[in-house]
């Protein structure tokens, strides 16, 4: 794939905006027409023309073209959040009485959509172990319409065999949807493996600078056109031209950022994998990972997200560890320039919420763009008393 062309040239018709190297932010809500015929033509093709920014905006359109090309998709829509993208993708494929099969351990807001929101409208979901293809196929019912995947998942990094899942979906007439946020289109392109719809939290690697929230849906022209005219335009969860411009800027460095995070995460996982305080490392390209071979088969890299199970059930010990870190921030998201930790103990005893189904010693790390040796030294110092 020619990343240099996609990221630096595709969709950028510089002769239309004075040869500017960076495309302009077309910060307008409305577009005017010089004739009734052109106005009428746009009314009949809002996805392909510019009439109203809630539909199609020139700055957003450049971003759409690049993201679609990166995912080997025919078209793309960009949303105000990753949750918005997932919700639109799923809702666009189901009606009252329909059924969804979804992998266990999907993103928390995906779970909320499927467990709490859609049942209000007569749409049910069966959750299955994504590693078990037989269980996945057995969960399919007469009214099943969607197979929802997330590979790898963002906590235990569990994979699904994407070509096999795509084949199951096609055999049963289902639409396959995947959350591809973990790997980004740089390291995994599910459409090339037969998946129908790819979603992203573009807040993560696609933007990469922790300053914009956005979501992405990539699919065929047919799926995107139908979604545009119904869910996208009706629900209105669009991204602004200014935010689209920021994402275009962040996207320029996607290969560089992915390579840096991937390389540093590999070094730190190797260190933690041999540390006396560590029981397990969950990183798809680490040799100890149970799905290591599958990960190498369908992912050319991993990025910076992994998890560790420490050998302790002491909250005090874990809290001392986190309070000793100086180079890692405590935060829930990931994919930006900064390195992060999300400890299971931070999710315990929150009023109104159940404790997570994770042991005290479980920690999710994200490795950003800092030097791996500096981050590793920080972890060593925090583990000095173990």
Number of C-alpha atoms within 10 A of each C-alpha: 9 8 16 12 11 19 24 17 15 15 18 23 14 14 8 9 12 10 11 12 12 14 20 16 17 15 13 12 14 11 12 10 12 7 8 9 10 12 15 11 11 17 14 11 12 17 17 12 17 21 20 16 21 17 21 21 25 20 23 25 22 19 24 22 20 25 27 22 20 20 24 18 23 17 21 27 27 27 25 22 21 25 22 24 27 27 19 21 25 22 15 17 17 19 14 12 12 19 24 24 26 25 24 18 21 22 14 11 15 22 17 12 16 22 16 13 15 20 16 11 12 13 20 20 21 18 19 19 15 25 16 12 16 12 13 21 17 10 17 20 14 8 15 23 22 24 27 26 26 27 24 24 22 21 20 19 20 24 21 22 19 22 16 14 23 21 16 19 25 15 10 15 12 22 20 26 28 24 28 25 26 25 24 26 23 21 19 22 21 25 23 13 16 17 24 22 25 28 29 28 27 28 25 24 29 29 26 24 19 16 13 19 18 26 25 29 32 29 24 16 13 11 19 22 18 12 20 21 14 14 16 24 14 12 10 15 19 22 21 22 23 16 19 26 20 15 23 24 20 21 23 17 17 19 16 11 23 24 18 19 25 21 18 22 27 21 15 19 23 15 14 20 19 12 14 11 15 17 16 19 24 23 27 26 24 21 15 14 16 15 21 15 13 15 24 14 10 18 21 14 19 28 29 30 26 27 22 22 18 20 15 17 12 12 16 11 15 23 15 13 17 19 11 16 19 12 15 21 15 15 12 11 13 25 30 24 18 17 22 23 22 22 24 19 20 16 15 16 11 10 7 6 9 10 15 14 9 16 17 24 21 25 24 20 23 26 29 27 20 15 12 19 12 11 20 19 14 17 21 16 13 18 19 10 10 11
